[in-house]
Amino acid sequence: MIDVFNNRIENATNDNQRQIACRNKMLFLIGINLSLRISDLVTLKWNFFFKDDMMFRDSYKIQPKKTKKTGKFVTLYFNEVVKKTILEYIEQYPIEDMDGYVFKSREGTGAVLERSVWKIIVDAAKEAGIEHNVGTHSLRKTFGYHVWHNADDKEKALVMLMVIFNHASVATTKKYIGIMNEEVEDIFNGLNLGLDMM
């Protein structure tokens, strides 16, 4: 999908189109690196990432929309991809308002709409030849799947993801990031009863 976004940037016919393509690539990369629901991702503001002196924060605490009633906060940690992506973007399109939305709508100063992000992701996935059911939740699931897949201790990774995602059980997290489906497939593919009798 990154290739799709890069291609759209290279083939933009005007600066406005190019800026939107750069914004969409940034949205995708930050989305797969921060584990936020789309409702929280689109509300990120520049001052979440930068201190008053324009130095990058290492982390920022937010209260996700879904957990507002419980009063729970989530700490976001900004890795090198997030920092590099933002710095590349603001080098071309400087920040005008630190309290402004990172993923600004084409119209006005508001944030891009969730349904617009869904279309951005679905269209890019289709262009990339991805046949899976893809949507805005895919960004968060991608984060989870890769944390688990790259972990040395997969059980510990699942517990940490359960906490990050605020899930009630590890089973929910496994199902959420698609591990359960893989395990079920492995069971069926690993069992060949009667094969030696054929």
Phi, psi and chi 1 to 4 in degrees:
 res  aa     phi    psi   chi1   chi2   chi3   chi4
   1 MET       -  -32.1  -73.4 -164.2   38.8      -
   2 ILE   -61.5  -38.6  -66.4  168.6      -      -
   3 ASP   -60.3  -39.1  -71.7  -20.2      -      -
   4 VAL   -62.0  -47.2  168.4      -      -      -
   5 PHE   -63.9  -41.7  -69.8  116.6      -      -
   6 ASN   -61.9  -41.0  -75.8  -24.0      -      -
   7 ASN   -63.2  -40.0 -171.4   42.2      -      -
   8 ARG   -66.2  -35.5  -71.3  178.2 -179.5 -179.7
   9 ILE   -66.3  -47.4  -68.1  166.3      -      -
  10 GLU   -63.7  -34.1  -72.3  174.0   25.8      -
  11 ASN   -97.6    8.4  -66.1  -43.0      -      -
  12 ALA   -62.3  139.4      -      -      -      -
  13 THR   -93.0  -12.5   57.2      -      -      -
  14 ASN  -150.4  170.7   58.3   55.2      -      -
  15 ASP   -66.3  -36.2 -168.3   53.6      -      -
  16 ASN   -63.3  -45.9 -175.5   49.0      -      -
  17 GLN   -62.7  -39.8 -166.2  179.5   64.3      -
  18 ARG   -65.8  -41.4 -172.1  174.1 -166.6  -74.4
  19 GLN   -64.1  -40.8 -175.8  172.8    3.4      -
  20 ILE   -63.7  -42.0  -64.5  -61.9      -      -
  21 ALA   -63.3  -40.3      -      -      -      -
  22 CYS   -66.0  -41.8  -71.0      -      -      -
  23 ARG   -60.0  -43.8  179.3 -154.0   66.6 -174.0
  24 ASN   -65.8  -38.1  -66.9  -11.7      -      -
  25 LYS   -65.3  -43.3  177.9 -176.5  174.7 -175.9
  26 MET   -61.6  -42.8  179.9  173.2   60.2      -
  27 LEU   -59.9  -44.6 -171.1  146.7      -      -
  28 PHE   -62.1  -50.0  176.5   76.2      -      -
  29 LEU   -65.7  -41.9  -73.6  168.5      -      -
  30 ILE   -68.2  -38.0  -69.0  174.1      -      -
  31 GLY   -59.9  -42.4      -      -      -      -
  32 ILE   -81.1   -7.7   63.0  174.3      -      -
  33 ASN  -107.7  -10.4  -82.3  -82.1      -      -
  34 LEU  -112.3  -12.5  -75.3 -172.1      -      -
  35 SER    66.2   22.0   79.7      -      -      -
  36 LEU   -86.8  150.3  -71.8  172.9      -      -
  37 ARG   -66.8  153.9  -71.9  178.9 -174.9   85.8
  38 ILE   -60.8  -33.1 -160.2   64.1      -      -
  39 SER   -63.0  -28.5   57.5      -      -      -
  40 ASP   -90.5  -34.8  -63.9  -47.4      -      -
  41 LEU   -60.4  -44.8 -176.2   64.1      -      -
  42 VAL   -69.9  -16.1  -64.0      -      -      -
  43 THR   -93.6    1.9   63.0      -      -      -
  44 LEU   -62.2  139.8  -67.0  177.5      -      -
  45 LYS  -117.6  160.9  -64.0 -174.6  174.9 -175.3
  46 TRP   -58.5  -35.5  -68.5  114.5      -      -
  47 ASN   -72.5   -5.1   58.1   17.1      -      -
  48 PHE   -72.1  -31.6  -71.8   19.6      -      -
  49 PHE   -96.3  -29.1  -65.1  101.0      -      -
  50 PHE  -119.6  144.7  -66.7  102.7      -      -
  51 LYS   -80.0  176.0  -59.3  174.6 -170.1  171.4
  52 ASP   -59.7  -30.3  -70.4  -21.3      -      -
  53 ASP   -86.9   12.5   59.7    0.6      -      -
  54 MET    67.6   18.6  -75.3  -58.7  -69.8      -
  55 MET   -87.2  141.3  -66.4  -63.0  -68.5      -
  56 PHE   -65.6  136.5 -116.4  107.4      -      -
  57 ARG   -76.4  154.5  -61.9  178.9 -168.4  -85.3
  58 ASP   -83.0  -28.0  -68.7  -36.8      -      -
  59 SER  -158.2  168.5   62.7      -      -      -
  60 TYR  -152.7  138.8 -167.3   83.9      -      -
  61 LYS   -99.5  126.7 -159.4  173.5  -85.5 -161.8
  62 ILE  -127.7  160.5   68.4  163.8      -      -
  63 GLN  -107.5  105.3 -172.2  174.8   28.9      -
  64 PRO   -58.8  146.8  -23.0   33.8      -      -
  65 LYS   -56.9  -39.9  -74.8 -176.5  177.5 -178.8
  66 LYS   -68.3  -23.4 -165.4  167.7 -178.3  177.5
  67 THR  -110.0   15.6   60.8      -      -      -
  68 LYS   -57.1  -40.9  -81.4 -138.0 -169.9  -76.9
  69 LYS   -65.5  -31.5  -69.2  179.3 -176.8  174.1
  70 THR   -85.0  -12.8   62.6      -      -      -
  71 GLY    76.4   14.2      -      -      -      -
  72 LYS   -80.2  142.1  -71.3 -174.3  178.7  177.9
  73 PHE  -114.5  155.9  -78.6   80.0      -      -
  74 VAL  -125.4  136.2  172.1      -      -      -
  75 THR   -97.4  125.3  -58.0      -      -      -
  76 LEU   -96.1  132.6  -54.4  176.2      -      -
  77 TYR  -110.7  134.3  -66.0   92.9      -      -
  78 PHE  -100.5  108.0  -52.1  132.6      -      -
  79 ASN   -81.2 -178.0   64.6   22.9      -      -
  80 GLU   -64.8  -34.8  -71.1  -53.3  -52.3      -
  81 VAL   -63.8  -45.3  171.3      -      -      -
  82 VAL   -60.5  -48.3  170.1      -      -      -
  83 LYS   -63.5  -47.0  -69.0  176.5 -179.8  177.5
  84 LYS   -63.3  -42.9 -175.4  173.1 -170.7 -111.6
  85 THR   -60.2  -45.8  -59.3      -      -      -
  86 ILE   -67.4  -44.3  -71.3  173.1      -      -
  87 LEU   -62.6  -39.8  -69.6  173.6      -      -
  88 GLU   -63.6  -39.6  -75.5  178.2    1.6      -
  89 TYR   -66.8  -49.3  180.0   84.2      -      -
  90 ILE   -74.0  -14.9   64.6  172.9      -      -
  91 GLU   -66.6  -36.3 -174.5  176.9  -51.7      -
  92 GLN   -88.8  -35.1  -64.0  175.0   66.4      -
  93 TYR  -129.9   84.7  -53.9  102.0      -      -
  94 PRO   -57.0  149.8  -22.9   33.2      -      -
  95 ILE   -68.3  129.0  -61.7  169.4      -      -
  96 GLU   -95.8  -30.2  -65.3  172.0    6.8      -
  97 ASP  -146.1  114.7  177.0    9.9      -      -
  98 MET   -61.1  -23.2  -73.1  -61.6  -73.9      -
  99 ASP   -93.8    7.4 -160.5   36.4      -      -
 100 GLY   -85.0  160.7      -      -      -      -
 101 TYR   -72.5  140.0  -68.4  107.9      -      -
 102 VAL   -66.5  -44.1  174.6      -      -      -
 103 PHE  -104.9   75.1  -51.5  114.4      -      -
 104 LYS   -74.7  143.4 -161.7  166.3   65.7  167.8
 105 SER   -65.8  155.9  170.1      -      -      -
 106 ARG   -65.2  -29.1  -72.0 -168.0 -136.3 -164.1
 107 GLU  -109.2  118.8  -62.4  137.0   17.6      -
 108 GLY    80.3 -160.7      -      -      -      -
 109 THR  -108.7    2.3   56.8      -      -      -
 110 GLY   -74.3  173.0      -      -      -      -
 111 ALA   -77.5  154.1      -      -      -      -
 112 VAL   -60.6  143.5   65.6      -      -      -
 113 LEU   -76.2  149.1  -60.8  174.4      -      -
 114 GLU   -58.5  -40.9  -68.2  175.8   38.7      -
 115 ARG   -67.1  -28.8   66.9  177.1  176.5  -96.2
 116 SER   -69.6  -39.1  -62.2      -      -      -
 117 VAL   -64.9  -40.7  176.2      -      -      -
 118 TRP   -56.2  -46.4  178.5   85.0      -      -
 119 LYS   -64.9  -39.8 -175.8  164.3  176.0   27.2
 120 ILE   -58.9  -47.4  -69.7  163.1      -      -
 121 ILE   -68.7  -46.5  -60.7  -56.6      -      -
 122 VAL   -62.1  -45.6  168.4      -      -      -
 123 ASP   -63.6  -41.8  -71.7   -9.1      -      -
 124 ALA   -66.9  -39.6      -      -      -      -
 125 ALA   -64.3  -42.3      -      -      -      -
 126 LYS   -62.5  -44.5 -169.7 -179.2  -67.9 -175.3
 127 GLU   -64.5  -30.7 -165.7  174.1  -36.1      -
 128 ALA   -81.4   -6.7      -      -      -      -
 129 GLY    82.8   18.1      -      -      -      -
 130 ILE   -80.5  123.0  -63.0  170.2      -      -
 131 GLU   -97.1  -10.0  -64.1  176.7    3.8      -
 132 HIS   -67.4  161.6  -59.3  -65.9      -      -
 133 ASN   -71.8  110.2 -174.5   14.5      -      -
 134 VAL  -117.5  143.9  174.0      -      -      -
 135 GLY  -160.8 -164.3      -      -      -      -
 136 THR   -66.6  -31.1   53.3      -      -      -
 137 HIS   -68.0  -17.1 -119.3   44.5      -      -
 138 SER   -63.0  -29.0  -59.6      -      -      -
 139 LEU   -63.0  -49.3  -57.6  178.1      -      -
 140 ARG   -66.0  -41.1 -173.1  168.0  152.7   92.0
 141 LYS   -66.7  -35.9  -70.9 -180.0  178.7 -174.2
 142 THR   -62.1  -44.3  -62.0      -      -      -
 143 PHE   -54.5  -52.3  169.2   88.2      -      -
 144 GLY   -62.4  -44.9      -      -      -      -
 145 TYR   -61.6  -43.4 -179.7   80.3      -      -
 146 HIS   -73.1  -32.7  -75.1  -80.0      -      -
 147 VAL   -60.1  -48.4  166.3      -      -      -
 148 TRP   -65.9  -47.2  173.3   80.3      -      -
 149 HIS   -62.5  -36.6 -169.4  -92.8      -      -
 150 ASN   -88.3   -4.7  -65.5  -32.3      -      -
 151 ALA   -77.8  140.9      -      -      -      -
 152 ASP   -72.1  -42.0  -67.7  -31.5      -      -
 153 ASP  -105.7   92.8 -175.2  -19.3      -      -
 154 LYS   -66.6  -33.7  -62.3 -153.4 -177.9  -50.7
 155 GLU   -67.1  -41.5  -69.5  -53.8  -48.0      -
 156 LYS   -64.5  -40.7 -178.5  179.0  178.3 -175.4
 157 ALA   -60.6  -40.3      -      -      -      -
 158 LEU   -63.2  -40.7  -78.8  171.6      -      -
 159 VAL   -64.8  -43.3  171.1      -      -      -
 160 MET   -64.0  -41.0  -63.9  -53.3  -63.6      -
 161 LEU   -65.3  -37.7  -74.4  168.5      -      -
 162 MET   -57.9  -42.2 -178.9 -175.0   79.6      -
 163 VAL   -67.5  -47.9  171.4      -      -      -
 164 ILE   -59.0  -44.6  -69.7  167.6      -      -
 165 PHE   -82.3   -7.2  -70.3  152.2      -      -
 166 ASN    60.4   41.6 -161.6   26.3      -      -
 167 HIS   -87.2  156.3  -73.5  162.5      -      -
 168 ALA   -80.3  -21.8      -      -      -      -
 169 SER  -151.5  161.1   69.6      -      -      -
 170 VAL   -65.8  -35.3  168.2      -      -      -
 171 ALA   -59.6  -40.4      -      -      -      -
 172 THR   -62.9  -42.3  -58.6      -      -      -
 173 THR   -65.4  -42.9  -57.5      -      -      -
 174 LYS   -59.7  -44.7  -73.7  172.0   95.2  170.5
 175 LYS   -66.4  -40.9 -173.2  175.1  179.5 -176.3
 176 TYR   -59.8  -43.2 -176.7   77.3      -      -
 177 ILE   -94.5    6.7   62.7  175.7      -      -
 178 GLY    87.1    6.1      -      -      -      -
 179 ILE   -69.4  -39.0  -63.0  170.4      -      -
 180 MET   -56.6  -43.0 -163.0   76.0   81.4      -
 181 ASN   -62.3  -41.6  -63.6  -19.6      -      -
 182 GLU   -64.2  -42.6  -74.4 -177.0    6.8      -
 183 GLU   -64.3  -40.5  -70.5  175.5  -18.9      -
 184 VAL   -63.4  -44.2  169.6      -      -      -
 185 GLU   -61.2  -42.1 -176.8  179.8  -10.3      -
 186 ASP   -60.9  -38.1  -72.1  -13.7      -      -
 187 ILE   -62.2  -48.7  -73.0  170.7      -      -
 188 PHE   -64.9  -44.0  -80.6   95.6      -      -
 189 ASN   -71.8  -24.0  -70.2  -24.8      -      -
 190 GLY   -85.7   -7.1      -      -      -      -
 191 LEU  -113.6  113.4 -172.8   65.9      -      -
 192 ASN  -125.7   66.3  -69.9  -64.5      -      -
 193 LEU   -63.0  128.0  -63.8  174.0      -      -
 194 GLY    86.5   -1.8      -      -      -      -
 195 LEU   -60.1  -39.4 -177.8   64.2      -      -
 196 ASP   -74.3   -9.1   54.8  -17.3      -      -
 197 MET   -96.9   -4.9  -55.3  -64.7  -85.3      -
 198 MET   -79.3      -  -65.2  174.8   73.7      -
